[in-house]
Amino acid sequence: AAEALLARDLSVDALTESWQQLERQWRDHAAVTPPRAAGKTVEQRWRAVETALHDRLRALRAAHEWQSVACLAARAALCERLAQASDPVAACAAAQAEWEALAVPEDAAERAAFAARWQQLLALLDGEDAAARRARWLEENRRQREMLCLRLEILAGVASPPEWVAQRMALQVARLQNKMSAGGGGTPADARALLSAWYLCAPAAADDALATRFERVMHRLREA
């Protein structure tokens, strides 16, 4: 049954539940069945399936996480297209329809944050000094992204530009102190939180150099 489970195309939750049931059955059987000569071979087969299944679960979870990141990226990209449109007021109706058609983030906090972000952008499309107020907001978001990118570079082990070396060193010292006091280090959850923060900084002022740095980080994280 365990070997057959590997051949089935199941979701993370379904695969985890089925495996947990098999594990309980295995333990119950082992508790009442005396060891036999063939038991060693069966045990080896079980351990091989266990290793393969854990590898499958890790891969499925990683794929699911990247799908959730892609969902955030799509919403961030639409925010930036609308903010930077030559006539954002005229583009608003089409953008709103596209926004409503996008996949919805699974995380409730991310859903709420993006909904608020979208409403904030819409409020800055029209009115007195709208262009100037929008430009200031986009620049604030760009600056936030600079710091997020630096933290992502540290986490991913990607080099930062020379002008960021001093700030990188300061952040690394603070990170080391936190690691020593709290235990542990950078985790996939840390990277996911920083990516969420990056996309929730949309829309941001265009910055080709920053975009290139972020793409290098993403490439490294996907390879991990």
C-alpha positions in Angstrom: 0.0 0.0 0.0 2.8 2.4 0.8 4.6 1.7 -2.5 1.3 2.2 -4.4 0.8 5.5 -2.6 3.9 6.9 -4.3 2.4 6.3 -7.7 -0.8 8.3 -6.9 -1.2 11.9 -8.0 -2.3 13.5 -4.7 -2.3 16.9 -3.2 0.0 17.7 -0.2 -2.8 17.4 2.3 -4.2 14.1 0.8 -0.8 12.6 0.5 0.1 13.6 4.1 -3.2 12.2 5.5 -2.8 8.9 3.6 0.8 8.5 4.7 -0.1 9.2 8.4 -2.7 6.4 8.2 -0.2 4.0 6.8 2.3 4.9 9.5 -0.2 4.2 12.2 -1.0 0.8 10.6 2.7 0.1 10.4 3.3 0.9 14.0 0.3 -1.1 15.2 1.3 -4.1 13.1 4.9 -3.9 14.3 3.7 -3.8 17.9 1.9 -7.2 17.7 3.9 -9.1 15.1 7.0 -10.9 16.2 10.2 -10.4 14.1 10.7 -12.8 11.2 13.6 -13.5 8.9 11.8 -11.6 6.1 11.1 -8.7 8.4 14.4 -7.0 7.5 13.6 -6.9 3.8 10.1 -5.5 4.5 11.6 -2.9 6.9 14.1 -1.8 4.2 11.3 -1.5 1.6 9.3 0.6 4.1 12.2 2.9 4.8 12.9 3.4 1.1 9.2 4.3 0.6 9.3 6.6 3.6 12.4 8.5 2.2 10.9 8.8 -1.3 7.6 10.0 0.1 9.2 12.7 2.3 11.1 13.9 -0.8 7.8 14.0 -2.7 6.1 16.0 0.1 9.0 18.5 0.2 8.8 19.0 -3.6 5.0 19.4 -3.5 5.2 21.9 -0.6 7.9 23.9 -2.4 5.8 24.0 -5.6 2.8 25.1 -3.6 4.8 27.9 -2.0 6.1 29.1 -5.4 2.5 29.1 -6.7 1.5 31.3 -3.8 4.4 33.6 -4.5 3.3 33.8 -8.2 -0.2 34.8 -7.0 1.3 37.8 -5.1 3.6 38.7 -8.0 0.7 38.9 -10.4 -1.2 41.3 -8.1 1.9 43.4 -7.5 2.6 43.6 -11.3 -1.0 44.8 -11.9 -0.6 47.5 -9.2 2.6 48.7 -10.9 1.1 48.7 -14.4 -1.8 50.8 -13.3 0.3 53.2 -11.2 2.6 53.8 -14.1 0.0 54.0 -16.9 0.1 57.2 -19.0 -3.6 57.7 -18.1 -4.3 55.7 -15.0 -7.9 57.0 -14.6 -8.8 55.8 -18.1 -7.0 52.4 -17.4 -8.8 51.9 -14.1 -11.9 50.1 -15.3 -10.0 47.5 -17.2 -7.5 47.1 -14.4 -10.3 46.6 -11.9 -11.7 43.8 -14.0 -8.3 42.2 -14.3 -7.8 42.5 -10.5 -11.0 40.7 -9.8 -10.1 37.9 -12.2 -6.7 37.2 -10.6 -6.2 34.2 -8.3 -6.8 35.2 -4.7 -4.0 34.7 -2.1 -4.7 31.8 0.3 -3.3 33.7 3.3 -6.0 35.9 4.9 -3.5 38.5 6.0 -2.0 38.8 2.5 -5.5 39.0 1.0 -6.4 41.9 3.3 -3.1 43.7 2.8 -3.4 43.5 -1.0 -7.0 44.7 -0.9 -6.0 47.7 1.2 -3.1 48.3 -1.1 -5.3 48.3 -4.2 -7.8 50.7 -2.6 -4.9 53.0 -1.6 -3.7 53.0 -5.2 -7.2 53.7 -6.6 -7.5 56.7 -4.2 -4.3 58.1 -5.6 -5.3 58.0 -9.3 -7.4 61.1 -9.3 -7.9 64.3 -7.4 -5.7 67.3 -6.6 -2.0 66.7 -7.0 -2.8 63.0 -7.6 0.3 62.5 -9.8 2.6 64.1 -7.3 1.1 62.2 -4.3 1.3 58.9 -6.2 4.9 59.6 -7.2 5.9 60.2 -3.5 4.1 57.0 -2.5 5.9 55.0 -5.2 9.3 56.3 -4.1 8.6 55.4 -0.5 7.7 51.9 -1.6 10.9 51.7 -3.7 13.0 52.6 -0.7 11.3 49.9 1.4 12.1 47.4 -1.3 15.7 48.4 -1.2 16.0 47.3 2.4 13.9 44.1 1.7 16.2 43.2 -1.2 19.2 43.7 1.0 17.8 41.3 3.6 16.9 38.8 0.9 20.4 39.0 -0.5 21.8 38.2 2.9 19.4 35.3 3.4 20.0 33.9 -0.1 23.8 34.4 0.0 23.7 36.7 -3.0 26.3 39.5 -3.2 25.1 43.1 -2.7 26.3 46.2 -4.7 29.4 47.9 -3.2 27.4 50.9 -1.9 25.3 48.6 0.2 28.2 46.7 1.9 28.2 48.8 5.1 24.5 48.4 5.6 24.7 44.7 4.8 27.4 44.2 7.4 25.3 46.0 10.0 22.3 43.8 9.2 24.4 40.7 9.3 25.7 41.6 12.8 22.2 42.2 14.0 21.0 38.9 12.4 23.8 37.0 14.1 22.9 38.5 17.5 19.3 37.5 17.0 20.3 34.1 15.9 22.4 33.6 19.0 19.6 34.8 21.3 16.7 33.1 19.6 18.4 30.0 18.1 18.2 29.0 14.4 18.9 31.0 11.3 17.4 31.8 8.0 14.6 29.5 7.0 12.4 29.1 3.9 9.6 30.7 6.0 11.9 33.7 6.5 12.4 34.0 2.8 8.7 33.6 2.1 7.9 36.4 4.6 10.4 38.7 2.9 9.0 37.9 -0.5 5.5 38.6 0.7 6.7 42.0 2.1 8.4 42.8 -1.3 5.3 42.2 -3.3 3.1 44.1 -0.8 5.3 47.1 -1.4 3.8 47.4 -4.8 3.5 49.7 -6.6 7.0 51.0 -6.4 8.9 53.5 -8.5 10.8 51.9 -11.4 14.4 50.9 -10.5 16.1 48.7 -13.1 19.1 48.0 -10.9 17.0 47.0 -7.9 14.9 44.8 -10.2 18.0 43.0 -11.4 19.2 42.4 -7.8 15.8 41.0 -6.9 15.9 38.6 -9.9 19.3 37.3 -8.8 17.8 36.6 -5.4 14.8 34.8 -6.9 17.1 32.7 -9.1 19.1 31.6 -6.1 16.0 30.9 -4.0 14.5 28.7 -6.7 17.7 26.7 -6.9 17.7 26.1 -3.2 
